[in-house]
Amino acid sequence: MDTALRRFNECLSPAERRFMDGLRAPALIQAFLDGTQYPSGPENRAPLDVLRQRRAHCLDGGLFAAAALRRIGFAPLILDIQPDPGMDDDHVLALYKIDNCWGAVAKSNYSGLRFREAVYRSLRELVISYFDDFFNVNGVKTLRYYTRPVDLSRYDDRDWMNSSGGVDWVENHLKTLKLIPLLTPRQAALLSPVDRRSFEAGSLGINPAGAYQPKQ
């Protein structure tokens, strides 16, 4: 066990350690995140806080999933998918790879932006699977960019698994990454709005207070 995981485990009570030991597969990690509350405030929570508070927004949930995936042998990888500024929130995915195919675990206010099975042959293929479900409260499809994966083990000195300050640092680091475009300007201009049925399905169970309000 690496030093950062040992430090994380040392912070857990015996009951918490048993609970984390039960998250033996990506789908079980997702099920835990699905049971947490999506908060409305900007506070960031480390994986240890998510476990104890049962509250998480997408960054909190992505880092919790990365930590939980790390405990079962996956690298702690995250990837950020983003809109144009002012259109929507970004969204953090915790990545895992099985048989050379990518999947993702994620916490979202929107039902379609969560789990993906490991069936995608490339990261772009995985990211584009979120396209139709990535919309704002006005029904505008807003996914435009994604980043390369970030291996959080490189930043264990920030104590991101145990410290909200470490999560703040990760959030700021994500803002410095080069963005890879998914669409051409013409493709973006020709997009249709989300139909009502898809909007209602994707918004099922949403916390309205935690939904991004577009600036344009």
N, C-alpha and C positions, 0 to 999 in steps of 0.2 A: 504494500500500500504506500502511495506517495505521501510526502510530508503534508501537503495541503489537505488531502482526504483524511489523514490521521488527525489533523487539527480540527476539521469539521466534525469528525466522529467523536472527538473528545468533548465537544460542546453539547453533544446530545445526551439526554437522559436515557436510562435503559429502555424505557417505553418508547421514546422517540427513535432510538436505534433499531428496535424491533420493527417499528412501523416502516422506517426507511428500508430495512432489509426485505420487507414485503413487496417493495416496488421493484419487482424482478424483471420487468419488461417495459418497453416504451409505452405500450397501451395502458399499463397500470399507472405509470407516471402521469399520463394524460388524464386518466380517470380521477386521480387525486386533484389535478389542477381544475378539472371541470367542476369539482365540488367546492372550490374556493370562491369567495366573493370577489367580484370585480369592483374595486373602489373608484371613487370619483376624484380623489385628490392626487397631487403630483408626487407624493412621498414615494421614494424607492425603498424596496425591502430586499434584504439579502435572502438567499435560500433558507437560512436558519429562521429568519423572521416569517417567511411564507409558511414554513412548517408549523410554527407556533401560533401565528395569527389567523391562518386559513384565509388570507387575503392576498390578491396578486393582480397587478395589471400586466401588460404584455412583456415588459422588460423583466419584472420580478419573476413572472412565470417562465420566461425563457431561460433565465439564469438558474432557477430552481431545477428545471428539467435538465439543463446541462450538468448540474451537480449530481442529480439522481442518475443520469445516464453514465456519468463518470464512475459512480459507485458500482455499476454492473459491467464495467469494462469498455465503455465507449469513450472516445475523446470528448472533452467538454467544448463542443463547437457551437457557435451561434452565427446567424446570418441575419442581416437587417433588410427588410423590404420597405420601399419608400414611395410616397407620392411626390408630386411637385409641391413646393412650399405653399402653405396656406390652404391646401385642399383637404388634408386629412392627417391623421397620425401615421407615424411609421409603425412597423410591426416586427417583433423579434421572434425568430424561429430557433429552436434547439435542434441541431441536426444529428442524425444517426445513420449509419451505413451498414447494410446487410447484403451479402452476396453481390457487392459492387453496385448496389442501388441505394439511393438516398430516400430517407423519410424524415419527418419532422414532428416535434412535440411543441405545442404552443398554447398560451393562454390568451383569449380574446374576448372582447365584449360582443363580438359577432360570431354566430355559430359556425360559419363556413371557414373561419380562419384558424382552425385548431389543428387537429391531428392529421398526419399523412402517413400511410403505410410506406414501407421501404420498397417502392416499385419504380422509382424514377431514375433513369439512367444518367441524368446530368442535373447539376444544380439549377440550370435554367429551366429544365423540364419541371423540376419540383416547384420552383418559384411561380412559373406560369400557371400551375394548377390552382393558385390562389387568385388568379386574375378576376374571374367573374364574381367572386365573393368579397373582393376588396373594394367596397364602396362606402361613401359617406352618407350622412343623414339626409342629404338631398337626392340620393339615388344616383350619384355620379360615380362611375368606375374610375378609381384613382391610382391604381398601382402603375408605377412608371419605372422604377429602378430597383436594383438589388446590389448588395455588397458581396465581396468574397468572404468566405468563412473566417471567423475569428476564433483562434484556439485560446480559450481562456486560461489554460494552464500556463501560458506565457506571462500571465499577469497575477499569478498566485501571490506575489508580494503585496498586492493591493487588498488581499484578504476578502475577495468578492463573495465568497461563500458564507462568510460570517458577519460582514460589516456592511451597513447601508452606505457608508462612505466609499467602499470599494465598488458598489453598484453605481453610485454617482460617477465615479471615474470611468467605468465601462460605458455609461451613457454618453459621456463627453467624448470618449475615444471613438465611438461609433459615428459621431458627427464629423470626424476627420477622414473617414474612409472614402476612397474613390467609388463613385456610383456607376454601375453598369446599366445602360438604358435597355428597357424591354421593348419600347415602341418607338416608331418614327413619329415626328410631329404630325404627319398626315394621318397615320393610324389613330393617334390620339384625338385629332379633330373630328374623325368620322365615327367615334364611339357612340353607341346608342345608350340611353339611360337604362338603369336596372328596371325590369318590369315589376309590377306591384307584388305578384306572388313570390318572386325571388327575394324582393326586399323584405317582405314579411317573414319569410323563412329564415333569411340570414340575420334578421334582427330579433329572432325569438329569444326571449329571456334577457334582453339587453338592459343594462343599467343606464337610463337616459342621461343621468347626471355625469356619467363617465364617458359619454360620446363626444367626439371631437366636433366642434362647431366651425365649419369652413369660413375662411376669411375672404373667399372669392367665389 
